[in-house]
């Protein structure tokens, strides 16, 4: 057995507090560079409060995959946020790098929850605000 494989450890993470992200959404941080020393991915739980929405933003250089656990979320995307897709419990959503978008919880009474995975262990460092151009 080589020394590097012998020194690696499996890590378990149970998020115990909410963290506000650059997108203005509450995350429960799971796997990341900070929590477990991940190098190429991150995975978190997002809980979008009733009626809440993310600030428009882009992910600079990394992909995002989302699995919706509860609720219905509209994701608006494109240069003018002119396109939309609605995801609900059981749906997967893929967001390519650099695509402007925002997520909106369509319920005014229920929290929407989703697992968010990215191929960047420090992804919050490359979340960039997006100013929607005026038409």
N, C-alpha and C positions, 0 to 999 in steps of 0.2 A: 504494500500500500504506500503510495507516495505521501510525503509529509504534508503537502497542501490539503489533500483530501481528508487526512486525519485531523487537521486543525479546524476544519469547517464545522459549524454548529447549526442545528435546526433551531429556529426561534419561533415562539408563539407570542402573539400580541393581542391584548384585549384593550381596545381604546376605552379610556375612562373619562375623557372630557372632550367637549366640542371645541373645534378650532375654526375660527372664521378665516376663510380663504380670500385670495385676491379677487376671486369671482364674486365675493360677497355671499357665499353659501357656507353653511355650517358643515364641516367634515369631521368624521371620526377617523383619525389617522391610523392606518393599519401597517402595511408593509411599505417601507421607504428606506432611503439611505440613512436617515437619522434613527429610525426605530430598530432596524435589524441589520444595517450595513448593506442593504441591497445595492446592486450596481447598475441594473438595467431595467428595473420595473418598479412600479408603485401600485398599491391597491388600497382603496379607502371606501368608507361608507359615507354617502352624502344624504342628508335629511333636509329636504326643501320644505320649509314651513308653508302652511296654507296661503295661497295667493302670492307667494314670494317668487322672485325672479333673480337670475344671475345678472351681473353686469356684463354687457357685451365684451367679449374678449377673444383672443386667439391663443393657441398653444404653439409656441415657437419650436418647431423641429421634432415634435413627438406625436404619436398616435394615441387616441383615447378609445377605449371600449367601455360601454356602460351596460349593466344588466339591471333592469327595473324590478325591484322587489314589491313595491306597493305604490299605488297612485297612478296618475296620468300626468305626463310632462310633455309640453310642447317645446321643441327645440327649433328656434328660428335661426337661419343661417344664410350666408351669402353677403356680398358687399354691402347691401342695403338691408340685410336680414329679411330679404323678400321671400325666402323659401321656408317651409315649415314641415316638420314631421312630428307626429304624436306617438309617444311610446307609453305603454302601460305594463302592468305587472306581467312578467314572463317574456318581455321583449328585450332584445339586444340592440344596441345602437353603436355605430362606428363613426368617429369624427377624425378625419384626416388632419395632418399638421397644417397650420396656417389658415384654416377656414374660420372666418368670423362667425360667432354664434352666441346665443344666450338660451338658457333653460328657464321655463316658466311652469310652476305648479298650477295646473288647471283647476284644482279644488280650492274652494274658499274655506273648507272646514277640516280637511285631512292632510297630514304630512305625506309627502312623496319620499320614498327611500330607494336608493340604488347603490349598487357596488360599482365603483369606478376604477378601472385599471389603465395604466399608462406604461409605455416603454421608456420611461425616464424615472430614475429613483429620486431625483430632486426636482420634480416637475413644477412645483410652485415658483421656483426661480425663473421659469420661462413662460409664465402666464402673463400676457401683455394686454392691457386695456385696449379696447377697440372703440373708436369714435365713429358712429354711423354717419356717413356723409349726408348732407342735406340734399334732397331731390330738387 
